[in-house]
Amino acid sequence: MTSLCKILRFLIIYFKNLFMKFTAFILLLLTSIFLIACSANQANKKISNSELENLAKQYGGVYIFNQKFVDEIERREKERSDYMDDFFKNNKRNFKRADLEIMDQKFPQTLSNGKRYYTRWIDYERDTDKKAEVPESYTNKIKEFIGDDFLKEEPRIYPKYMYFDGKEMRIIKIYLSYTHIETKYGLFGDEGRGVSFTKESFGTKSGDNIFYLTNNKFIKANKDK
């Protein structure tokens, strides 16, 4: 009986030590995977987060190609907004398509050159049946302004105000920002995707700058004015 107890005690200690070693091995393996993933993520990055923030602070924001048209659009959009505010104050019903047609007749979204302007790319694509892609001539102007910093991390360029001249999109105002990937490390997954040790999410970095195209060059607006 004493011998049996000794054997059981030995087996308990043996398997306990074996379990601890196995647990330590698993932890070491997971740590190694995390470190490798972190290193790979950093290696794949063209620039660091601090450099990206600096680019966004320096170049992110609004680029205006035609201030005259910007003024026209913002004045007209305020008139349309005020019209809708008055409508809802005086009517206890929804704003219907017929009401929209009346507003469009009173305050048409038309520039002084006779062209219909757009403040949303989705409306532009719907009406023109063309992709809302910024023409190369406009992106080249921004590339010239940003210079070599454009190659460090290519920014996202979105058309904000635009019109169609019958052939292509004409840009009035553009918004520029930088997309970055945030990587979280841990144990993630579900039945569909399986298990992974990283989880990525996309974010946007930009600045509050305003640049005006003056004499074929972009000039940064003075915020103090």
Secondary structure as the mmCIF struct_conf table of DSSP 4:
data_model
#
loop_
_struct_conf.conf_type_id
_struct_conf.id
_struct_conf.beg_label_comp_id
_struct_conf.beg_label_asym_id
_struct_conf.beg_label_seq_id
_struct_conf.end_label_comp_id
_struct_conf.end_label_asym_id
_struct_conf.end_label_seq_id
HELX_RH_AL_P HELX_RH_AL_P1 THR A 2 ASN A 44
BEND BEND1 LYS A 46 ILE A 47
HELX_RH_AL_P HELX_RH_AL_P2 ASN A 49 TYR A 59
STRN STRN1 GLY A 61 ILE A 64
BEND BEND2 PHE A 65 PHE A 65
HELX_RH_AL_P HELX_RH_AL_P3 GLN A 67 ASN A 90
BEND BEND3 LYS A 92 ARG A 93
HELX_RH_AL_P HELX_RH_AL_P4 ARG A 97 LYS A 106
BEND BEND4 PHE A 107 PHE A 107
STRN STRN2 THR A 110 THR A 110
TURN_TY1_P TURN_TY1_P1 SER A 112 ASN A 113
BEND BEND5 GLY A 114 GLY A 114
HELX_LH_PP_P HELX_LH_PP_P1 LYS A 115 LYS A 115
STRN STRN3 ARG A 116 ARG A 116
STRN STRN4 TYR A 117 TYR A 118
BEND BEND6 THR A 119 ARG A 120
HELX_RH_AL_P HELX_RH_AL_P5 TRP A 121 THR A 128
BEND BEND7 LYS A 130 LYS A 130
HELX_LH_PP_P HELX_LH_PP_P2 GLU A 133 PRO A 135
HELX_RH_AL_P HELX_RH_AL_P6 GLU A 136 ILE A 146
TURN_TY1_P TURN_TY1_P2 GLY A 147 ASP A 148
HELX_RH_AL_P HELX_RH_AL_P7 ASP A 149 LYS A 152
BEND BEND8 GLU A 153 GLU A 153
HELX_LH_PP_P HELX_LH_PP_P3 GLU A 154 PRO A 155
STRN STRN5 ARG A 156 PHE A 164
BEND BEND9 GLY A 166 GLU A 168
STRN STRN6 MET A 169 ASP A 190
TURN_TY1_P TURN_TY1_P3 GLU A 191 ARG A 193
STRN STRN7 GLY A 194 LYS A 205
STRN STRN8 ASN A 209 THR A 214
TURN_TY1_P TURN_TY1_P4 ASN A 215 ASN A 216
STRN STRN9 LYS A 217 LYS A 220
TURN_TY1_P TURN_TY1_P5 LYS A 223 ASP A 224
#
